[in-house]
Amino acid sequence: MTMKLFSMVKGAAGRSAVIIGGGMCLAALWSGNGGLVEADAAPTRQNIRSVCFPTCAVDGRFLVVAGNDPTTLAAAHVTVGLSVPVVNGFGMVDFDLFDGDRDSSGWDVNHAATKAAAPELEIELYADPAGTGASGPLIKKWAPGEIPFVNGDWTGVSLPHDTRALTSPESVQRFNYSLKISAASPDVDLGWNAFKIRTHARLELPSQAFGFIGAMAVPGDLPAIYPDYPELSGSTYDGTWTFTFRVPAGVDNVTIFDGDMDYGDTACTINDTDDPDSTGVPAFGAGAADEGVASADSPCTDGVGIRTGRPAEDSASAAFSRVPILPGSPSAGIVYRVVAPDGQTFLNRNPSGNREWEQFRIVRAASPGAEACPEAGFADHDCETTALPGGLWEVQVDGMDLSNLNFLFLNYTIER
């Protein structure tokens, strides 16, 4: 779909912003006071590279804000950091959402049991001069429907900068903002709202639990995932994801938490196990099941035992299934590896099962074992190494089936 949209969104104090979708430019015309500063004449939006999360392409990769769906983990909101340099930066702060509506004819998912709709989105923009993802002074709040999001297309706004977002004058000054995207009525609308975000600012995800999905919910999604459907080759979604984060020098561990990755297939030839270095529910994971051998409350296909993923990985449908091919992976289920700046790799072969969180902990050790990440793990960590260098690290997920909502939590900021 290549719809184009032109509309006016009214704000406080007589301000209004022009919204143009379909990949066209966004302009903003604002009046009034309240700390807003005029946009610079140059550079313009056209000559500054846009940044997207998870991706810019229509490839099925989406962030998710969900209602209070008891079949998965909490995903009621996501916070995004936007940072624009004062010098040589775009003279406004802007953001677009792809498929920010909740229309279940494309990408968004109604709740399976109750048929409740996906939640509408409530959006708040805060000044965040420290760049931590915290909610400082509220600059603007958009109620559901105030930004007329388009099904399967980009729609957004741009605003003149607010001086309350300025960083300290002792540094190279930037305007830092925190954008909070929330489910407006999570107790009523239990479905999943899948969307992407795009901006001309630097884009970051501060430390938080967040949901992400390879979406293919309805037949209308098929042409984007399989351009030659019913031929399944040449898919735009291969089951891989990459998240980049920065680790300071001198740390003694790097820890990733994965949630509800539904490790385990329908036949139970692979199943979640009780991770020795994970217990209970982490502080950020309220509502999750206690860590252990996960249960999906469904029998294995031979009637013996209980599945540990819901939906199980390695879907019986070839259209939904993706198999990991990372070196050392079991060629089944879902895996991820953590890659250090110096090329070290740490593979998690057995991530979390249904509705639980597991940690994947890499520690610095004076005398590590022969294998960095033995399959049995250690009592209080998963991998050992002599060096944990500072710099940009990556989490690389592989084998993630379509239509399976997964979660991550990092103690670090994800960068784009």
N, C-alpha and C positions, 0 to 999 in steps of 0.2 A: 504494500500500500504506500502511495506517495502523496498523501493529502497535504494541503497547505492551509495554514490558518492565519487569520489576521484578526485580532481582537484587542480590546482595551480592558485592562485590569485596574480597578479603582483601589487606591490606597487611602491612607489618612492624610489630612490637611490638604485635600484637593489634588493629591499627586496621582498620576496615572502612568502606567508603563505600557508601551506597545509590545505585543507579543506576536512573533512571527514564527510559525513552525515550518516543518518540511525542509530543514537545513538552511533556511534563509537567515539573513542577519537579524539580530535583535537590537532595537534602539530603545532608549529610555528618555522620557520627557517628564521631568519632575519639577515641582515648585514647592515653596514652603521652606521651613528651616528644620531645626532638630538635628544639627550636626552633619547634614549631608553636604558633600563638596562637589563642585562641578566636574564633569568628565573632561579629561584632556582631549585635545583635538586629534592627537596621534600618539601612539600607533592605534590603528583601528582593529576592530574585531576580525576583519577579513585577512589581515596579515599577521595574526598571532595564532599559533597552532592550538587547536582544541585538544582537550584531554578527556578521556572517557573512563568510566568504571562500571562494570568489569571490562567492557570493550565497546568500541564504536560500531562495529559491524553488527548486522542482523544475523546473529549466529546462535541464538538460543541461550547465551550466557547472560544471566540476570541476577541482580540483588533481589531480595524478597523482604517485604513487610507483611506480616500475617496477623490475622486475628488470633484469639486465644484458643487455638486448635489443640485439643488434648493429645492428638496423635503425633505431635512433633514438639520441638523446643520453642521457647519464647523468641519471637521475632517481631515485637510490637513497634520497634523503631530502629533506625540506623542514623548515625551522625557522620557527616562528611565535613572535612576541613577544606576551606577555600582560601588561597593566599595569593595576593597580587602585589608585585613590586611597585613602589611609588614612582621610581624612575624606569622609563621604558616599559611600563606595564599598560595593559588595557585600562582605560580610564574609568571603568565600571566593574562591578562584580556581577557575574552572570552565572546562570545555570539553566540547563534544559533537562527534562526527563524524557526518555523514550518509553512510550506506552505507560504513561503515568495515570491513565484512567483505570477502571476496574472491569472493563468489558470482557466477559469470559469467552467471547468469540475469538480472542487472540491473546495468548500468553498468560493471562491471569486465570486463576483456578478457583472455582466455587468449592465450598467445603463438601467433601464426599458424602458424609453421613446425613447432614442436615440440609444440603443444597444452599446454605447461606452464602451470600456473595463475598467476594474479596473486599477488603476494607478500602474505603476512600482514603486519600492521603491528606494529612494535615501537615503543613510545612512552616517551619520557623527559622528565621535567619537571625543569628546573634553576632554581636561583636566579640571577638576572641583574640585580643592582641597578643596573649601569651602563646597562642597556637596549640593549645592542649586539647581542644575539643570540648571545653567547658562552655556552659551557657552563661555568657556575660550579659550586657545590656541587650534587650530585645530590639531589633531594628524593624522587623516586619514579620507578621504572621499571616499566612494564607489559609483560610478555612477551606474545607472540601468544596470543590466546584469553583472556587474563586479564580484559579488558573484552569482554563478549559483544556485539560489534557486530551490528547488525541490517541485513539486506538492505533497502535502500530506505527507511531511516528514521533518525532521530537517536538516538544513544546516547552517554552520556558520564559524567563524574565531576565532583565538586566536592570541594575539599580546604580545610581551614582554612589561613590564611596562615602562611608561614614567615618568621621574622624575618630570616633570611639574605638574603631578597629585598628588604629595605627599601633605599630610596635614601638618599642623604646627608641628615642632619637639617637641613642648611643650605637645602635645597630644599623645595618643597611635596612632602611625602613620598608615595611610592607603593610598592606591591609590584610589582617587575618580575620576570617569569619568561621563560624560554626553553623552548619546547615543541618537541622534535625528534621527527618522525614518519619512521620508516625502514622500508625493506624488510627483513624479518627474514632471509630467505635468498635474496638477489638472484641468486646463481649457479645456483640450482635453479629458483626460481619466476620465470620470465622475462616473465610477463604484466604488465599495467598495473592498478594499484589506484586507482580514481577515487573521490574523496571531497570533501566540504565540511567546513568547521570553523565552529563557532558558539561564542560566549562572551558573558559579561556584562562582560568586561574591555575595555579598549582593545586592538585587535588590529592587529598590524603584521607585515609580512614584511621582515626585515632583508635587507641586500644579499646576494644569492645567485642562482644559476641555478635556475629552477624550471619545472616542466612544467605545462601546463594544456590542457584538452581540452573541446570540445563533444561530449559523449558520446552516442552512440546505437549501442550494440554489438550488441544482440539485440532480437528482436521485442517483448520485455517492456518495452523502453524507449519504444516508439512512443507509447503513450497520453500520456506526460508531455510529449513533444516535439510531438506532433500530436493535440491533444484531440479533433479531429473526423475522425481518420484513418478511411478512406483519403483524405479531403479534406486537402490539404496547406496550405491557408490557415490563418491563425490560429495559427502555430507559436509556442511559448514561447521558441524559440531563433532569433535573427535574424542570427547571425554576428558580433555586436559584443561587445567587451569594453572595460572602462575600468579602468585602474590609476592611482591617485593617489599622488604622491610629493612630498616637500618638498625644495626646493633652497635652500641658504643664499644669502644675498646676497653679491655680489662674485665669483662664479665666472666663469671665462673660457670654459667649455664645459659642455654638457650632453650626455652620451653614453649611448645605449641600445644594448644588444646583443640581437639577435634570433637564435634558433637553430631550425633544422630546420623552417622555416615552409613548405617545399615549394612555393616559388613556381614556377609553370609548370604548364601544362595538358597533357592527353594528346596533343593535336594539335601541341603546341609552337608554337602561335600566340603564346603568351607563354612566356618562359623566364628562368631566373635568369641573371644576368650576373656577370662578375668585378668585384666592388666595388673601386674604385681605392684606397679608404682602409682596407680590411681585408686582413690577410695572415695566413696560417697558422692556428693555433689559439690562442685566448686562454688565459691562465693558468688560468682556472677551467673550461676546456672539454675536459679530458683525454678522449681517446677519440673526439673529433669528427674529421671529415674536414677537410683543409686547405681554407681559403677559396679559391674560384676559381669557375669555371662548374660548378655542382653537377651530379652525375650520379646518376640513379636506376637505371642499368643496365637500362633498358627503352626500346625504340624508340618514336619518335613514331608516331602512328596511320597515317601514310602510309609508314612504314618508313624515312624519311630523318631522321637525327639521333637524339639521345638526350634523353629527358625529364629534367627537372631536379627534379621533385618526386615523392616516393613516400610516401603516395599523392598523385597530382597534384591540384592545386587545380582548382576548377570541375568537380566530379564529374559524370560523365555521368548520374548519378541525381539527379533533381530533389529527392528527399527529403533528400539529403546536401549539395547544392550551396548555397552562399551567395555573393552577388555584392556587392562593395563599392559604396557609394553616397556616400562622403565626397566633398565638392567637390574637383575636380582629380584624382580617382582614375581609373584606366583602365577602370572598370566590368568588371574581370576580375581573377582571381587573388585575392590577399590583400594588403591595405595596412594601414598604421597612420600616424597623425599624432600629433605631440607638441604639446600645447597649453600655452602659458605663462600665468601668472596675469593678464597684461595683454591676453590674447586673441590673441597671435601664434600662428600655426599653422605646423607644419613637417611636410610630407608625405613619407613613405617609400613610393614607388610600386613598388619592386622589392626586397623583403626577401629573407632567406636561402632557399637551396634545400635539397635533401636533405642532412641530417646535417652541415651546416656552420653556423658562427657568422659573422654580419656585424655590424659596428658602424654605428650611425647617429649621427653626431657633429655637433652644432650649436655653432658657435663665435661669440664676440663679435669683430666686425671694425670697424675705424674707417670703412671705405668698402665696405660690402657691395655685391654685384652687384644688378642690377635685379630678379632673381628670387631669393628666399630659398633655395630648394632646387632648383637646376636639375637636370634629369633626368640629365645626365652627371656631376653631382657635382663635387668638387674633388679635388686630389691627396691631401689628408690630412684631409678632412672632407666633410660632405654639405650643410650649410646654413650661412648667414651671417646675422648680425643685429647691430644696434648695441647691443641691450640684452638681457641675460639676467637678468630680475628674480628676486629671492628670493621664496619662497612656494610654494604648492601648484601643481604641474604635473600634467598627465595624459598617459598613453599611451592612445590610443583605437584599438583594432584593429577592422577591418571586413572582411567577406568571408571569415571563417574557417569553412571547411566543417566539417560534423559528422564525428566519428571521425578527426580529424587532430590528433595530439599535437604541440603547439608549445611553444617555450621563450622566456623572457626573462631578461636579467640587467641590473640597474640598480645603479649605484654608490650609490644612495640607498635609504632605507627606504620601502616601500610602506605607506600608511596606509589604515585603514578607519574 
